Every structure is written in structure tokens, then in C-alpha cells.
Amino acid sequence: MMNYIEIHPDVKKALAQHQPVVALESTIITHGMPYPENVKMAKKVESIIRNEGAIPATIAIIHGVIKIGLTDDEIEYLAQAKDVIKVSKRDFGYVLSQKRDGATTVSGTMLAANMAGIKIFATGGIGGVHREGQITFDISRDLEELSEINVAVICAGAKAILDLKLTLEYLETKGVEVLGYQTKELPAFYTKDSGLELDYLMKDAKDIAALMHAKWNIGLKGGVLIANPIPEEYSMNRKDIEKMIEKALQEAKEKGIYGKETTPFLLAKIKDLTEGQSLDANLELVYSNALIASKIAVEYEKYKTSKKEDI
């Protein structure tokens, strides 16, 4: 397996010494925003994590090698590369064997993080059940990996373009805890509120670390989803953003856009409709999630040490 994986020296050292590490996805770099804004974003996220005492591990595939942690040059390369493939579970074999470049989705990043032994992952928003998913069966692979892989994912909820109620129902069926970080309501990516109540409000990173340890230490398989609302000052108006989502969805349907192309199209369309406000919100929620993920990673390593156990 190691022929296909290259772990950055800083990440390798941190893992060996049981220091906190936070995994990061790469589709936000390649498909989420234009150059050079994507480079600035990626470096700022890594800086936030380091400032909290953790090590960032941005994950991507470059020339057929899974990179667990990128150098500055690799981030720069990926940010400008053409024809980068979005990599979920079904894409790994092709991208590795053909020595292609790939940006890992939430599910792809979870898989790669798990290969390296990283337990904490920060992202913007997860995929989920698409609207009319009960008809189209368009359901993100993210939900399956969350049910199968022991990685905690910190996000601002599922992307608002999805059917959030069905996504929560699907996660419940799969046995995935959805925890609200200092909230009892599921955040809806661009907005703090969705009208959907969560089962558990977690008051701080220490409590979340204890929950992760308890779950995995008794042998229960699967991830933990931590929903961290976008900061209040960047939260958009829920009714306004919903109208724009509906408009974007209608255009996607008219243009016959489906599958893995749907999300990038919708996010780009919403950015245009909001005159860039949605992109600013997206950036701020990513920074917030990186901060909280770092705190959880630090507390998780402390908790494991206090219990004198490794998972």
C-alpha cells in the first residue's frame, strides 16, 4: 500500500509522536474557488491549525500518489492543475493506476485519512441526500464513509443545496452521531439555522473528544459528525438563500447537470446569484471549522494519553 501513499514528514512525525493532526480535503482547492484565492484559503486554513498546536494534513492525489499533507509547491500546483478528478471511493483505482491528479472529496479524504491513522477531519460541508433523492437515488458517498470509517468530521452541516431532513434521516439509519457544537440545531452551511433539531449539544472540544474515545474504544465502527454553525456575523438570510438555491436547482435540471457535476455547478451559480457573498460565507465557515477541529484534535490526544490507551 505504501507504494501509493506518501506522508509529509511533519505529519509522519506528528502521528509517530501522538501529536494532534487535522486532515483537510482538496476539492475545495480545485473545484471550490478560482486561483489564486484557493491558494490563499488553503494556506490560511493550515495556518489556523498550526496556531492551535496541531499539524495540518491536506490530502490529494498527485501523479498517482496519495499525498497525506502537501508542501506549499504542491498546493500551488494543485490550485492551477487542469482536469483534476474529484476522487471518491470508486475513483481511487483509476486515478492511482493512471497516475492522474485527484482532489479528494469528503468521502475520499476520510478514506485516505484512515489509511494514515488520522482521526480528525475539517471540511466546509458534507454531501448528503440530494433534493428529490427519494426519486433519483442521488446520495453522496460521504454518508456511507461516515457510517464505516472511524474519523470525526467537523463541518457546517450538509451543503444547503441538499435535502437536509432526508440527510439527517439517512445518517440516523446508518448510526452516525450528529453532534451540535454549542448548538441544538443543525446548521445549514450558509446559515446558522435549518429548523432541524439535533439530538446532542456538545459544549466544548473536551466533551467531543471523550465521546469519540468512548465510541471507538468499545469497538463501535463509524465516524462522528460535528456540526459547527457558521459564525453569526457571516450567516446569510435563510429565506433569501433558499430562493437562490431553488433557482440554481431549476437551471441545473434544465441543463441536464447531474452526478458529481451537480454540486460544483450549484455552488458556482449561488455565488453568482449572491454576488460573491456565498463564497465569503463559505470561506469563513471553513476557517471556523478548522479552528474547532484543531481544538478537538488537541483534546483527543490529551484524552487518549490520560486513559493510556491508543485506538
Protein Blocks (a to p, Z undefined) as FASTA:
>chain_A
ZZmpccdfklmmmmmnopacddddfklmmmmpccfklmmmmmmmmmmmmmnopacddddd
eehiacehiafklmmmmmmpghiacddfklmmmmmmnopacdddfklmmmmmmmnopabd
cdfbdcdddehklmnopacfklmmmmmpccddddebjafkbcfklmmmmmmmnopacdde
hiabdcehjambeoiacfbdcfbfklmmmmmmmmmmnopacdddddddddfklpccfklm
mmmmmmmmmmmmmnopghjllmmmmmmmmmmmnnommmmmmmmmmmmmmmmmmmmmmmmm
mmmmmnopaZZ
